[in-house]
Amino acid sequence: MRTCLVVIARDEAARIERLLNSLRPWVDEMLVLDTGSVDATPALAAACGARVEHFTWVDDFAAARNAALDAAAADWHVLLDADEWLIAGGAALAALRHTPADFVGTIDLFDQFMDGELRHAHSRLSRILPGALRYRGRVHEQPVHALPIRALNINIGHDGYLPAQLQAKRGRNQRLLLQELQAHPEQAYLWYQLGKDYAVYDDHAQATHCFEKAAALPHPEQGWWFDLVVRRLFALKQLKAHELAVQFAQTQLGICAESPDFFFALGDLLLDYAADTPEQAPHLLPMIEDAWRRCLELGERPELSGAVAGRGSYLAAHNLALVLEGTGRGDEAVTLRQAFNGAELMKPGASR
């Protein structure tokens, strides 16, 4: 089975070599579809051994992805972006050469921030695709399929959330999402994605508006719902709309009963509420404690959308220990911390 790294890129001279050099030993071919670079991206990609093709950008990520996939025409396609790179999992990629292309493979993404640390802050992403699959969606495009999904032990780094990269992309996705919503205002998923884009740039009022629009539209059995709930609670907390956030959380208790991220966000919301209204603190503190205890009962649930590592374990334990100390139960806090002694962010490449 022939494997091919498939990348769409424009003006990525600062990062394209890192990506290609990290994947080159593990795939049979690398295809870079350049969408209009004015820097050295095509030349650098070719020097790294990639086949470079060109595509006129039409404000449609799915169109570009599909053009790249058509050009690659491999049995397995590994879809990555120029601001990503392989941290670990080369053996899993190499094994695709001997694996029937009858499923979609997911990878783990680790975001890099200003302190240089890599944080596992995403649910698994479908990036390993059989040759015939194609994408749909002008922005936040998704592969269209009904195949089984298999988690592969592949860890990918991503630095697209660093300030310079965020600033360079500011407004791009928003513009495309608004174009899509003009044509499809009834699609809850688009409103959810638009809300996420506003939230990335700390426009919590607009994010809340979009999340409310998404919630009001039909969204049966959508995997992204858990992530929307958590993001909406956070946005409302930032706006100090505590009572409205609590009312919304109450409607989600049954739906999100198995999500540690939901209860983590709920505890965080209630703690902020208690800090702003000290007279409510005696009533809120038991609920805050219950929320973080529920996180620990549920444990990690990485398969849920928007899952953040630690919210079902050490992050919840840390917050709960602070509450225990603040309410005169220091011994219990020590015991809790000992139970999670040495726990830290899942490091890329660590066994799972």
C-alpha positions in Angstrom: 0.0 0.0 0.0 1.5 3.4 -1.1 1.4 6.1 1.6 1.6 9.9 0.8 1.8 12.9 3.1 -0.6 15.5 1.7 -0.2 19.2 2.5 -1.8 22.4 1.3 0.3 25.4 2.0 0.9 29.0 1.2 3.8 31.2 2.4 5.0 28.6 4.9 8.7 28.9 4.3 9.4 29.2 8.0 7.8 25.8 8.8 7.5 23.6 5.8 10.9 22.0 6.1 10.2 21.0 9.7 7.0 19.1 8.7 8.5 17.4 5.6 11.7 16.4 7.3 9.8 14.8 10.2 7.6 12.7 7.8 10.0 11.9 5.0 11.4 8.6 6.6 8.0 7.2 7.2 6.0 7.7 4.0 6.5 6.8 0.3 5.8 10.2 -1.1 5.1 13.8 0.0 2.7 16.0 -2.0 2.6 19.8 -1.3 -0.2 21.7 -3.0 0.9 25.3 -3.1 -2.1 27.7 -3.1 -0.3 30.9 -4.1 2.9 31.4 -2.1 5.1 34.5 -2.7 7.9 33.2 -0.5 10.2 30.2 -0.9 7.7 27.6 0.2 7.6 25.7 -3.2 11.4 25.6 -3.6 12.0 24.5 0.0 9.3 21.8 -0.3 10.9 20.5 -3.5 14.4 20.5 -1.9 13.0 18.3 0.9 11.9 15.8 -1.6 8.2 16.7 -2.0 6.3 16.8 -5.2 5.0 20.3 -5.6 1.7 21.1 -7.4 -0.1 24.4 -7.7 -3.7 25.4 -7.1 -5.6 28.7 -7.5 -7.1 29.5 -4.1 -11.0 29.7 -4.3 -11.8 30.4 -0.6 -12.6 26.8 -0.1 -10.5 24.5 2.0 -12.3 21.3 0.9 -11.7 22.2 -2.7 -8.0 22.6 -2.0 -7.8 19.4 0.1 -9.6 17.4 -2.6 -7.3 18.7 -5.4 -4.3 17.7 -3.3 -5.8 14.2 -2.7 -6.5 13.8 -6.4 -2.9 14.7 -7.2 -1.5 12.3 -4.6 -3.7 9.3 -5.5 -2.2 7.0 -2.9 -3.7 4.1 -1.0 -3.2 6.0 2.3 -3.1 9.8 2.7 -1.6 11.4 5.7 -3.2 14.9 6.0 -1.2 17.5 7.9 -0.7 21.2 7.8 2.5 23.2 7.5 2.3 24.4 11.2 2.4 20.7 12.3 5.1 18.1 12.6 5.6 14.5 13.6 6.7 14.1 17.2 6.3 10.3 17.5 4.6 7.5 15.7 6.8 6.9 12.6 6.4 3.1 13.0 2.6 3.4 12.9 2.9 5.4 9.7 5.3 2.9 8.2 3.0 0.0 9.1 0.3 1.5 6.8 2.2 0.1 3.9 1.0 -3.4 5.0 -2.5 -2.4 6.2 -5.7 -2.6 4.2 -7.2 0.9 3.7 -10.6 0.2 5.2 -10.7 2.6 8.1 -10.0 6.2 9.1 -7.1 6.7 11.4 -6.9 9.3 14.1 -3.9 11.1 15.6 -3.1 13.0 18.8 -2.4 16.7 18.4 -0.2 18.6 20.9 -0.4 22.4 20.9 2.8 24.4 21.5 2.4 27.7 23.4 4.7 30.6 24.4 6.4 28.6 27.2 7.5 26.0 24.7 5.5 23.2 26.3 3.4 20.9 24.3 -0.1 20.5 25.7 -2.5 17.8 24.7 -5.6 19.9 24.3 -7.7 18.2 21.6 -9.8 15.2 21.0 -8.2 12.9 18.4 -8.3 14.1 14.8 -9.1 12.1 11.7 -6.0 12.6 9.5 -5.1 9.2 8.1 -7.5 8.6 5.2 -8.0 5.8 2.7 -7.3 6.9 -0.9 -10.9 7.4 -2.1 -12.1 9.6 0.7 -12.6 13.3 0.1 -13.6 16.4 2.1 -16.6 18.6 2.4 -16.8 22.2 3.8 -15.5 25.6 2.8 -13.7 25.9 6.2 -13.2 23.5 9.1 -13.6 20.8 6.4 -14.3 17.2 7.3 -13.7 13.9 5.5 -17.0 12.4 4.3 -17.2 8.7 5.2 -19.0 5.9 7.0 -15.9 3.9 7.8 -14.8 2.6 11.2 -12.4 4.9 13.1 -9.2 3.5 14.6 -6.9 5.4 17.0 -3.3 5.2 15.8 -0.3 5.8 18.0 0.8 9.0 16.2 1.6 12.2 17.9 1.7 15.5 16.0 2.9 18.9 17.2 1.2 22.1 16.3 2.2 25.7 16.8 -0.6 27.5 15.1 -1.8 29.0 18.3 1.3 31.0 18.9 0.5 34.8 18.8 2.2 35.5 15.5 0.4 32.7 13.7 -3.0 33.6 15.2 -2.6 37.2 14.2 -1.7 36.2 10.7 -4.8 34.1 10.4 -7.1 36.5 12.1 -10.3 37.1 10.2 -9.6 34.4 7.5 -11.8 31.6 9.0 -14.4 34.1 10.2 -14.8 35.5 6.7 -15.2 32.0 5.2 -17.6 30.9 7.9 -19.8 33.9 7.3 -19.9 33.1 3.6 -21.0 29.6 4.4 -23.6 30.8 6.8 -25.1 33.1 4.2 -25.8 30.0 2.1 -26.6 27.7 5.0 -27.8 29.7 8.1 -29.6 26.6 9.4 -26.4 24.6 10.0 -25.6 24.5 13.7 -22.1 23.2 13.1 -21.2 26.4 11.2 -22.4 28.6 14.1 -20.4 26.4 16.5 -17.3 26.8 14.5 -17.8 30.6 14.2 -18.2 30.8 17.9 -14.9 28.9 18.4 -13.2 31.4 16.1 -14.4 34.4 18.0 -13.4 32.7 21.3 -9.8 32.2 20.1 -9.5 36.0 19.8 -11.3 36.5 23.2 -14.4 38.0 21.7 -16.6 36.2 24.2 -19.8 38.2 23.5 -19.8 37.2 19.8 -18.8 33.7 20.7 -21.7 33.4 23.1 -24.1 34.7 20.4 -22.9 32.1 18.0 -23.0 29.2 20.5 -26.6 30.3 21.3 -27.5 30.2 17.6 -26.0 26.7 17.3 -27.8 25.5 20.3 -31.2 26.8 19.0 -30.8 24.8 15.7 -31.3 21.1 15.2 -28.2 19.2 16.1 -29.1 15.5 16.6 -26.3 13.3 18.0 -23.5 15.7 17.1 -20.1 14.7 18.5 -19.1 18.4 18.9 -21.9 19.2 21.3 -19.8 18.5 24.4 -17.2 20.9 23.2 -19.8 23.6 22.5 -21.3 23.3 26.0 -17.9 23.7 27.7 -17.0 26.6 25.4 -20.3 28.3 26.0 -19.9 28.0 29.8 -16.4 29.5 29.6 -17.6 32.4 27.4 -20.5 33.2 29.8 -18.1 33.1 32.7 -15.8 35.6 31.0 -18.8 37.8 30.5 -19.7 37.4 34.2 -23.1 36.1 33.1 -23.0 33.5 35.9 -26.7 33.0 36.5 -27.4 32.5 32.8 -24.4 30.0 32.6 -25.8 28.1 35.6 -29.2 27.9 34.0 -27.7 26.5 30.8 -25.5 24.0 32.7 -28.6 22.7 34.5 -30.2 21.9 31.1 -27.0 19.9 30.2 -26.5 17.8 33.3 -28.1 14.7 31.8 -26.7 15.2 28.3 -23.1 15.7 29.6 -23.3 13.3 32.5 -20.3 11.3 31.3 -18.1 14.3 30.4 -15.3 15.3 32.9 -14.7 18.4 30.8 -18.3 19.6 31.4 -18.0 19.2 35.2 -14.5 20.8 35.2 -16.0 23.8 33.4 -18.9 23.8 35.8 -16.7 23.8 38.8 -14.6 26.7 37.3 -17.8 28.7 36.5 -19.1 28.2 40.0 -15.8 29.2 41.6 -15.8 32.4 39.6 -19.4 33.0 40.7 -18.5 32.5 44.3 -15.5 34.9 44.1 -17.7 37.6 42.6 -20.6 37.1 45.1 -19.0 36.1 48.5 -22.5 35.9 50.1 -23.3 33.0 47.8 -20.0 31.1 48.5 -21.4 28.9 51.3 -24.1 27.7 48.9 -21.8 27.3 45.9 -18.7 25.7 47.5 -20.3 22.2 48.0 -21.4 22.3 44.3 -17.9 23.3 43.2 -16.5 20.4 45.3 -19.1 18.0 43.8 -18.2 19.0 40.3 -14.5 18.3 40.6 -15.2 15.1 42.5 -17.4 14.0 39.6 -14.4 14.7 37.2 -12.3 12.2 39.2 -15.1 9.7 39.2 -15.4 9.8 35.5 -11.7 9.8 34.7 -10.2 10.8 31.4 -12.5 10.6 28.4 -10.3 11.5 25.4 -12.8 10.2 22.9 -15.3 13.0 23.7 -15.1 16.2 21.6 -12.9 18.9 23.0 -11.5 16.7 25.7 -8.5 18.2 27.6 -6.1 15.9 29.2 -6.1 16.2 33.0 -9.7 17.4 33.5 -10.6 13.9 34.5 -7.5 13.5 36.7 -4.7 15.7 38.0 -6.2 19.1 37.0 -9.4 18.3 38.8 -7.5 16.9 41.7 -5.4 20.1 42.0 -8.5 22.3 42.1 -10.3 20.0 44.5 -7.3 20.0 46.8 -7.4 23.8 46.9 -11.0 23.7 47.9 -10.3 21.2 50.6 -7.5 23.3 52.0 -9.6 26.4 52.0 -12.4 24.6 53.9 -10.1 23.2 56.7 -9.5 19.8 55.3 -5.8 19.9 54.7 -5.2 16.3 55.5 -7.6 15.2 52.8 -6.0 17.6 50.4 -2.6 16.0 51.1 -4.0 12.5 50.6 -5.5 13.6 47.3 -2.3 15.2 46.1 -0.3 12.1 47.0 -2.7 10.0 44.9 -1.8 12.1 41.9 1.8 12.6 42.8 3.9 12.8 39.7 0.9 13.2 37.4 1.5 15.6 34.6 0.4 16.4 31.1 0.6 13.3 28.9 3.9 13.8 27.1 4.1 13.3 23.4 5.4 9.8 22.6 4.5 8.4 26.0 2.7 5.1 26.1 -1.1 5.1 26.3 
